[in-house]
Amino acid sequence: MTASEVGGSITSESKGGIDISTDSTVGDNITSVGVVDVQGGSRVLGKIVAGTDSDDGTVTVTASEVRGSITSETAGGIDIDDGSTVDGALDSPGTVDVQEGSDVQGGVDAGGDTTVNAGSTVGGDIISDGNVGVSGGSTVDGGIEVTGGSNIDLSNADINGHVTLGPSGSFTCDNSTIRDKNCSEYRSPQYEINITGTNSPVTKGDDLQVDLGVENVGFNGEGDISLLVDGTEQKTKTVDIDRSNDNPQGVQFSWETSDASVGEHNLTVTSAVDTESTSVYVAGENGPAFTVEAIDTDEEVYAYDSLSVLATVKNRGGENGSMEIRLQDFDGQTVDSTSPYIEDGSTKEVLLEWAPATGDIGTGGVTVDTDADTGTDTAEVRVLENFYEIENVQLYSAGKDIDAELFLNLSNEGNATIEAINRSGTTVDERTVDAMSDLYRILENKNAKNFEGEIFVTLYDVNGDKRDTASQDWNGANGNSGGGSGSPTADSVETVDGTTPGSGTSFLEFDVRVDLGESARITAVNVTKPAKQNSEVSVFTKLDDASPELYLNPASTSGGDQNGQYAGAYTVGTLQPLDTDAVFSDGSVLSVRLGRINSGNVQFTYSEAASESDSDITVTLQFDDDSSYETYLSVTNVNS
């Protein structure tokens, strides 16, 4: 098959096999009794199974792509070459070759030899009954395991898993890494150490126990682990941990402290490749005795905030050492603790913290306690209830979106949900934000001009409990129906030149707006007609709430019904009331377009005039606070 495309699977019962070449595409699986050859930039979007009933089920993929796994059921094997990619695993009782920059995202299971070279990649484990060679900058993301007397040969290769040989196989390694170890490091045992715990502090004469987690990340074999105290070796243990055990194994050292000095000591555990250290303490036989000299903390804290308590502690026991210091809440429960080392007669400041909950609201005592009989001090603290208030919600038009500004009064962290709920009670948009006074966007890219309903805000405290709610109504294109009354101002004035009587052309176009937090309603419009225009002017007398545009563009010269949508005629020179409840608020914009004033074959040109005395037409918009806005237009090149 050459330069072709098959939408589904291909199955061949012929021992001659299947040949896919020259930019061909197979939309699903390939199953063949014989060989399968995919080459020349071709693609197989499923898996390949070859040699189902043949002595030769070789699969060859050259400079091509296979989206699934590849299985060859005969000793013919699999050859992936020349930058090919295979999304699945390779499985064959024969040989497997991955060469020349090819990429196999799964693993390899081969009955014969396996070769990975020339910058190729295998994404899983290689398991082979034959020899395995990885070279030329190639990478195996898993491990390599061979059986019997098979060999592993690595040259300029990166192996991210373990290398496992059979009982009589050999391993050669040059300029390669295995689990980030170079060849010589990996071929010997590599014992990594982690100190998991000690019983420090101990009294002089008692044994100090050191617990370790030890893992062999190299080859199998014995290795020594040593315990040092203040740089002097105390004990050495020989361990033999199998590298196939992925869980660290427990090892314990014991140090007898009869001859140790009282005080702090540096304890170190080492292997050939790793070192771990920690501080331990040996106390005198009489032991330290800590007393709390003073505590310093805030008198008030809100529930779920952190209360910091700074304790000044002195060791009066006659011996150096450490002792547990505990912070207790109103009920005497330990909420924080630490065990500092303090030399005899010395003082140290210790920081402890407590986060009270709702059940702790009220006044009580927090206590810093030690094991010494006199080592206690208490401070009175008042835990306050958190407050969460929504002071105000303001809504602003933001193109197709709505900006909701929250004004919150909080004592602690919390969350707020902002919901857009339409008139039918359906939530059409929702978002959860960290509670703070800020501006948040809702109905993003969902055409807020077509939304009518409520923007509903719910405030939750740090514990997830609902504390306050608020809402503002949104009236589609007319925006927020709340707010006070304010006079619009000119946002922009633009004059558009042209000739008409064709309908739909705007000659004067300008915007009006009101300040944020204010609102106004257009109640009337007045167009003063120049004397040289001899026909009536009819205007729309109602605003379309879904698209806030006031068109002064009549379809006739005698008034009447305006295309069945806007009823009423207009008399030039009279302040004409508009039948609308539309409110423009919080920065929303109303676009006004002045178009055809007369009909017939009269042609004219509009341009903006500087003042009323220079104009032929004056357009006046009246608002519900009795303010008005005027713009002036000159008409020239009039033919009657």
C-alpha positions in Angstrom: 0.0 0.0 0.0 1.6 3.2 -1.2 0.5 6.8 -0.4 -2.9 5.6 0.7 -5.2 5.8 3.7 -7.3 3.1 5.3 -9.8 4.3 7.9 -10.0 1.0 9.8 -8.0 -2.2 10.5 -6.1 -4.4 8.0 -6.0 -8.2 8.3 -4.0 -10.4 6.0 -4.2 -14.2 5.8 -1.4 -14.3 3.3 2.1 -15.5 4.4 3.4 -12.8 2.1 2.5 -10.3 4.8 1.6 -6.5 4.6 3.7 -3.7 3.2 2.7 -0.1 4.2 4.9 2.6 2.6 5.3 6.2 1.4 3.1 8.4 3.7 0.3 5.9 4.1 -2.1 5.8 7.1 -3.9 2.8 8.7 -6.7 4.0 11.0 -6.6 1.0 13.4 -4.8 -2.3 14.0 -2.8 -4.5 11.6 -2.9 -8.3 12.0 -0.9 -10.5 9.6 -0.1 -14.1 9.2 3.3 -13.1 7.7 5.6 -10.1 7.9 4.6 -6.5 8.4 6.7 -3.7 6.9 5.8 0.0 7.7 8.1 2.6 6.2 8.4 6.0 4.4 6.7 8.3 6.9 3.6 6.0 7.3 1.3 5.9 10.3 -0.5 3.0 12.0 -3.0 4.3 14.5 -3.4 1.0 16.3 -1.3 -2.0 17.3 0.5 -4.5 15.0 0.4 -8.3 15.5 2.5 -10.4 13.0 3.4 -14.0 12.4 0.1 -15.4 13.7 0.4 -18.5 11.5 3.8 -18.4 9.8 7.5 -19.1 10.3 8.3 -15.5 9.6 6.4 -12.7 11.5 9.1 -10.1 11.3 7.9 -6.5 11.9 10.0 -3.6 10.5 9.1 0.0 11.2 11.3 2.5 9.3 10.9 6.3 9.7 7.3 5.8 10.6 4.8 5.9 13.5 2.9 3.2 15.4 0.4 4.4 18.0 0.0 1.0 19.8 2.1 -2.0 20.7 4.0 -4.4 18.4 4.0 -8.1 18.8 5.9 -10.6 16.6 4.9 -14.2 17.3 7.8 -15.7 15.6 11.6 -15.7 16.0 11.8 -13.2 13.1 11.8 -10.4 15.6 11.1 -6.6 15.6 13.2 -3.8 14.0 12.4 -0.2 14.8 14.7 2.1 12.8 15.4 5.5 11.4 13.7 7.8 13.9 10.5 5.8 14.2 8.1 6.1 17.2 6.1 3.4 18.9 3.6 4.4 21.6 3.4 0.9 23.2 5.6 -2.0 24.1 7.6 -4.5 21.9 7.1 -8.3 22.4 8.9 -11.0 20.4 10.4 -14.4 21.0 13.1 -13.3 18.6 15.5 -10.3 18.5 14.5 -6.7 19.0 16.4 -3.7 17.6 15.6 -0.1 18.4 18.0 2.0 16.3 18.9 5.4 14.8 17.1 7.8 17.1 13.9 5.8 17.4 11.6 6.1 20.4 9.6 3.2 22.0 7.5 4.5 24.9 6.8 1.1 26.4 9.2 -1.7 27.4 10.8 -4.6 25.5 10.2 -8.3 26.1 12.5 -10.4 23.8 13.4 -14.0 23.5 16.6 -13.2 21.6 19.1 -10.4 21.7 18.0 -6.8 22.3 19.9 -3.8 20.8 19.3 -0.1 21.5 21.6 2.3 19.8 22.3 5.7 18.2 20.4 8.0 20.5 17.3 5.8 20.8 14.9 5.5 23.8 13.0 2.7 25.5 10.4 4.0 28.0 10.1 0.8 30.1 12.0 -2.3 31.3 14.0 -4.5 28.9 13.6 -8.2 29.8 15.5 -10.5 27.5 16.6 -14.1 27.3 19.4 -13.0 25.1 22.2 -10.4 25.3 21.3 -6.7 25.7 23.4 -3.9 24.3 22.6 -0.2 24.9 25.0 2.3 23.3 25.5 5.6 21.4 23.8 8.0 23.7 20.6 5.8 24.1 18.4 5.8 27.2 16.3 3.1 28.9 13.9 4.7 31.4 13.4 1.3 33.2 15.8 -1.4 34.2 17.5 -4.3 32.3 17.1 -7.9 33.2 18.7 -10.9 31.4 18.6 -14.6 32.2 21.0 -17.5 32.3 24.4 -16.7 30.8 23.2 -13.7 28.8 25.3 -10.6 29.0 24.6 -6.8 29.4 26.9 -4.3 27.5 26.5 -0.6 28.2 28.5 2.0 26.3 27.6 5.7 26.5 24.1 4.9 27.8 21.8 6.1 30.6 19.8 3.4 32.5 17.3 4.7 35.1 16.5 1.3 36.7 18.5 -1.6 38.1 20.7 -3.9 35.9 20.0 -7.6 36.8 22.2 -10.5 35.5 21.6 -14.2 35.4 23.8 -16.6 37.5 26.5 -16.8 34.8 26.1 -13.7 32.7 28.7 -10.8 32.5 28.3 -7.1 32.7 30.4 -4.6 30.9 30.0 -0.8 31.3 31.8 2.1 29.8 31.0 5.9 30.1 27.4 5.1 31.3 25.2 5.8 34.2 22.8 3.4 36.1 20.4 5.1 38.5 22.6 8.2 38.4 25.7 6.2 39.3 28.7 5.8 37.1 29.9 2.3 36.1 32.4 1.7 38.8 30.1 3.1 41.5 27.2 0.9 40.5 29.2 -2.3 40.2 29.9 -2.2 43.9 27.4 -2.1 46.7 26.1 1.4 47.3 24.6 1.8 50.8 22.6 5.0 51.3 21.8 5.9 54.9 19.0 7.7 56.6 18.9 8.3 60.4 15.3 7.5 61.3 15.5 8.2 65.1 17.3 8.2 68.4 16.4 7.9 72.0 18.2 11.1 72.8 18.5 12.6 75.4 19.8 9.9 77.7 21.2 9.9 81.2 25.0 9.4 81.4 25.6 5.6 81.7 22.5 4.6 79.6 22.7 3.3 76.0 21.9 5.8 73.2 20.1 4.0 70.4 20.4 5.1 66.8 17.9 3.7 64.2 18.8 3.7 60.5 17.1 3.0 57.2 19.7 1.5 54.8 19.2 0.9 51.0 21.6 -0.7 48.5 21.4 1.3 45.3 24.4 -0.5 43.7 25.3 -4.1 43.0 24.8 -6.9 45.5 27.6 -7.3 48.1 28.7 -6.6 51.6 29.5 -3.1 52.9 30.5 -1.4 56.1 28.5 1.2 58.1 30.3 3.0 60.9 29.1 5.0 63.9 31.1 8.1 65.0 30.6 10.3 68.0 32.3 13.7 67.8 34.5 12.4 65.0 35.7 9.3 66.8 34.6 5.9 65.5 32.7 3.9 68.0 31.3 0.9 66.1 31.3 -0.7 62.6 28.7 -3.1 61.2 28.9 -5.1 58.0 25.6 -5.3 56.1 24.5 -7.3 53.0 21.3 -6.0 51.6 20.0 -7.2 48.2 19.7 -4.3 45.7 16.3 -5.6 44.5 14.8 -4.6 47.8 13.3 -1.1 47.2 12.4 -0.5 50.8 15.1 0.7 53.2 16.2 -2.0 55.7 16.4 -1.3 59.4 19.8 -1.2 61.1 20.5 -0.2 64.7 23.6 1.0 66.6 23.9 1.3 70.3 26.4 3.7 72.0 27.2 3.1 75.7 27.6 6.5 77.4 29.3 5.7 80.7 32.5 7.4 79.6 30.8 10.2 77.7 30.9 13.8 78.9 27.6 15.4 79.9 26.3 17.7 77.1 25.6 17.8 73.4 27.4 15.4 71.0 27.6 15.1 67.2 26.7 11.7 66.0 27.6 10.6 62.5 26.8 7.4 60.5 28.9 6.7 57.4 29.1 4.2 54.5 31.4 4.2 51.5 29.1 6.6 49.6 26.9 8.3 52.2 27.1 10.3 55.5 24.3 11.3 57.9 24.7 13.3 61.1 22.5 14.5 64.0 22.9 16.0 67.5 22.3 13.9 70.6 22.4 14.8 74.3 23.9 13.1 77.4 22.5 14.4 80.7 24.1 14.2 84.1 23.0 11.5 86.5 21.1 14.0 88.5 19.5 15.4 85.3 18.6 18.9 84.3 15.7 20.8 85.8 14.0 23.5 83.7 12.0 26.3 85.1 9.9 28.7 83.1 11.1 32.2 84.1 8.6 34.1 82.0 6.2 33.8 79.1 5.3 36.5 76.6 2.2 36.3 74.3 -0.6 38.4 72.9 -3.6 39.1 75.2 -6.1 38.4 72.4 -6.2 36.1 69.3 -8.9 35.3 66.8 -10.0 31.7 66.5 -8.0 29.8 63.9 -5.2 32.4 64.0 -1.8 31.3 65.4 -1.0 32.4 69.0 2.8 32.6 69.5 4.0 32.0 73.1 7.7 32.9 73.8 8.9 31.2 77.0 12.1 32.0 78.8 13.5 28.8 80.3 16.4 28.3 82.7 18.2 25.1 83.6 18.5 25.0 87.4 19.2 21.2 87.8 23.0 21.2 88.2 23.5 19.2 85.0 23.5 20.1 81.3 20.8 18.5 79.3 17.4 18.7 77.6 13.9 18.4 78.9 10.5 18.6 77.2 8.7 21.9 77.3 5.0 21.8 76.6 2.3 24.5 75.7 -1.1 23.6 77.1 -4.4 25.2 76.1 -7.4 26.3 78.3 -8.3 22.6 78.9 -4.8 21.6 79.9 -4.2 19.7 76.6 -0.7 19.8 75.1 -0.9 21.6 71.8 2.9 22.1 71.1 6.1 20.9 72.6 9.9 20.9 72.1 13.0 19.5 73.9 15.8 22.1 73.8 19.3 21.4 75.2 20.3 24.0 77.9 23.5 24.0 79.8 23.3 24.1 83.6 22.6 27.7 84.8 21.9 29.0 81.3 18.7 30.5 79.9 17.1 30.0 76.5 14.0 31.4 74.8 11.7 28.8 73.3 8.8 29.6 70.8 5.6 27.5 71.1 2.4 28.0 69.0 -1.3 27.3 69.3 -4.2 27.8 66.8 -7.4 28.0 68.9 -10.7 26.8 67.3 -14.3 28.0 67.7 -14.7 25.9 70.8 -12.0 27.9 72.5 -13.7 31.3 72.2 -13.6 33.0 75.5 -10.9 33.8 78.2 -8.6 31.3 79.7 -5.0 30.5 80.6 -2.3 29.0 78.4 0.4 27.3 80.4 4.0 26.5 79.6 4.9 23.3 81.5 8.0 21.2 82.1 8.7 17.9 84.0 10.3 19.9 86.8 8.1 20.5 89.8 8.6 24.3 89.7 8.8 24.7 85.9 5.4 26.2 85.1 4.0 29.6 84.1 0.5 30.7 82.8 -0.7 33.7 80.8 -4.3 34.8 80.4 -5.5 35.0 76.8 -8.9 35.9 75.2 -9.9 34.0 72.1 -12.1 36.2 69.9 -14.8 35.1 67.5 -13.9 35.8 63.9 -16.1 38.4 62.0 -16.9 38.0 58.3 -19.1 40.8 56.8 -20.0 41.8 53.2 -20.2 45.6 53.4 -21.2 46.1 49.8 -21.2 44.6 46.3 -20.8 46.8 43.2 -21.3 45.6 39.7 -19.7 47.1 36.6 -20.1 46.4 32.9 -16.9 45.0 31.4 -17.8 44.3 27.7 -19.2 40.8 27.6 -18.4 40.3 31.3 -19.4 41.7 34.7 -16.9 42.9 37.2 -18.1 42.4 40.8 -16.3 44.5 43.4 -16.5 43.0 46.9 -16.1 45.2 50.0 -15.4 42.9 52.9 -14.7 43.2 56.6 -12.7 40.2 57.8 -10.8 39.1 60.8 -9.3 36.0 59.2 -8.9 34.2 55.9 -11.9 32.7 54.1 -13.5 32.1 50.7 -16.3 33.7 48.8 -18.5 32.2 46.0 -19.8 34.5 43.3 -22.8 33.2 41.4 -24.8 34.5 38.5 -28.4 33.3 39.0 -30.9 34.1 36.3 -34.6 35.0 36.7 -35.5 31.3 36.6 -33.3 30.5 39.5 -30.6 28.7 37.4 -27.0 29.3 38.2 -25.4 30.1 34.9 -21.9 30.9 36.2 -20.0 30.4 39.5 -16.5 31.0 40.8 -14.8 30.6 44.2 -12.2 33.1 45.3 -10.0 33.9 48.3 -12.0 36.3 50.4 -10.7 39.8 50.2 -11.9 43.3 49.1 -11.1 43.2 45.4 -12.6 43.1 41.9 -13.6 39.7 40.4 -14.9 38.9 37.0 -18.1 36.8 36.5 -19.9 35.7 33.3 -16.5 35.9 31.5 -17.1 35.9 27.7 -20.7 34.9 28.2 -22.3 38.1 27.0 -23.5 39.8 30.2 -25.8 42.1 28.1 -28.1 39.1 27.7 -28.1 38.2 31.4 -30.9 39.2 33.7 -30.9 38.1 37.3 -28.8 38.4 40.5 -25.1 38.3 41.2 -25.2 36.4 44.5 -22.1 36.5 46.9 -21.7 34.0 49.8 -18.9 34.5 52.3 -17.3 31.5 54.2 -15.0 31.6 57.1 -11.6 29.9 57.5 -13.5 26.8 58.8 -15.7 26.6 55.7 -18.9 27.8 57.5 -21.2 30.2 55.7 -21.1 33.6 57.5 -22.7 36.3 55.2 -24.5 36.8 51.9 -25.3 39.7 49.6 -26.6 40.2 46.1 -27.1 42.8 43.4 -29.6 42.7 40.5 -28.3 42.8 36.9 -30.8 44.0 34.2 -29.2 42.7 31.0 -27.9 45.5 28.7 -29.0 48.1 31.2 -26.5 46.8 33.9 -26.9 47.3 37.6 -30.3 48.7 38.6 -28.9 49.8 42.0 -27.0 53.0 42.8 -28.0 56.7 42.8 -28.7 59.2 40.1 -25.9 60.9 38.2 -25.5 63.0 35.1 -24.0 61.3 32.1 -20.9 62.9 30.5 -19.6 62.8 27.0 -17.3 59.8 26.6 -16.5 60.4 22.9 -18.0 62.3 19.9 -17.4 61.1 16.4 -18.7 62.5 13.2 -19.1 60.1 10.2 -19.3 61.6 6.7 -21.6 60.2 3.9 -24.7 60.8 1.8 -28.0 59.1 1.9 -31.3 58.6 1.7 -30.4 54.9 2.1 -31.4 53.6 5.5 -29.1 52.1 8.1 -26.3 54.6 7.7 -25.2 56.6 10.8 -23.8 60.1 10.3 -23.4 61.3 13.8 -22.5 58.8 16.5 -21.6 59.5 20.1 -21.6 57.8 23.5 -22.9 58.9 26.9 -22.0 57.3 30.2 -22.4 57.8 34.0 -19.8 57.6 36.7 -19.2 54.4 38.7 -21.7 54.0 41.5 -24.2 56.4 39.8 -27.2 55.8 37.5 -29.5 57.8 35.2 -32.4 57.1 32.9 -32.9 58.8 29.5 -36.5 60.2 29.6 -36.7 62.3 26.4 -35.0 63.4 23.2 -35.2 66.6 21.2 -34.0 67.1 17.6 -34.0 70.7 16.3 -34.4 70.6 12.5 -32.7 73.2 10.2 -35.0 75.4 8.2 -33.7 74.1 4.8 -35.0 70.6 5.6 -38.6 70.4 4.6 -39.8 67.0 5.9 -40.9 65.7 9.2 -38.6 63.7 11.5 -39.8 60.5 13.1 -37.8 58.8 15.9 -37.9 55.7 17.9 -39.8 56.2 21.2 -38.6 53.1 23.0 -35.2 51.6 23.8 -34.3 48.0 23.1 -33.1 46.7 26.5 -31.0 43.9 24.9 -29.0 46.4 22.8 -28.8 49.8 24.4 -28.8 52.0 21.3 -31.1 54.9 20.6 -31.6 55.2 16.8 -32.7 58.6 15.5 -33.2 57.1 12.1 -36.9 57.0 11.0 -38.2 54.7 8.3 -40.8 57.4 7.1 -41.3 61.1 7.1 -44.7 61.1 8.7 -44.3 59.1 11.8 -46.4 56.1 12.7 -45.2 52.6 13.3 -41.5 52.1 13.1 -41.1 48.8 11.3 -43.5 47.3 13.8 -41.0 47.7 16.7 -41.1 51.2 18.0 -44.5 53.0 18.0 -45.0 56.7 17.9 -44.2 59.8 15.8 -42.0 62.7 16.7 -42.5 66.4 16.1 -39.4 68.4 15.3 -38.5 70.9 18.0 -40.5 69.3 20.8 -39.0 67.5 23.7 -40.3 63.9 23.0 -40.7 61.5 25.9 -39.3 58.0 25.5 -41.3 55.0 26.6 -38.5 53.1 28.4 -37.5 52.0 31.9 -33.9 51.5 30.8 -31.3 52.6 33.4 -27.7 53.1 32.5 -25.4 52.9 35.5 -22.0 52.2 36.9 -20.0 53.2 33.8 -22.2 51.5 31.2 -22.4 53.2 27.8 -25.3 54.2 25.6 -24.6 54.6 21.9 -26.7 57.2 20.1 -26.8 57.2 16.2 -28.3 59.9 14.1 -29.1 58.8 10.6 -31.7 59.7 7.9 -33.6 62.9 8.6 -35.5 63.2 5.3 -36.4 60.9 2.5 -36.7 61.2 -1.3 -33.7 62.1 -3.5 -32.4 64.7 -1.1 -28.7 64.2 -0.5 -26.6 65.8 2.3 -23.4 65.6 4.3 -23.2 65.7 8.1 -20.3 67.1 10.0 -19.8 68.1 13.7 -20.3 71.7 14.6 -18.4 73.6 17.3 -21.5 75.2 18.9 -25.2 75.5 18.6 -25.0 78.8 16.7 -22.9 77.1 14.0 -25.1 74.1 13.7 -28.1 73.1 11.6 -29.3 70.3 13.9 -29.1 70.1 17.7 -29.7 66.7 19.4 -30.6 67.0 23.1 -30.9 64.0 25.5 -32.9 64.5 28.7 -32.2 62.5 31.9 -34.4 61.7 34.9 -32.4 64.1 37.1 -33.4 66.9 34.7 -29.8 67.1 33.4 -29.3 67.0 29.6 -26.6 66.4 27.0 -26.4 68.3 23.7 -24.5 67.7 20.5 -24.4 69.8 17.3 -24.4 68.9 13.6 -24.0 70.8 10.4 -25.7 69.8 7.2 -24.2 70.8 3.8 -24.5 69.9 0.1 -28.3 69.7 0.3 -30.2 69.1 -2.9 -34.0 69.5 -2.9 
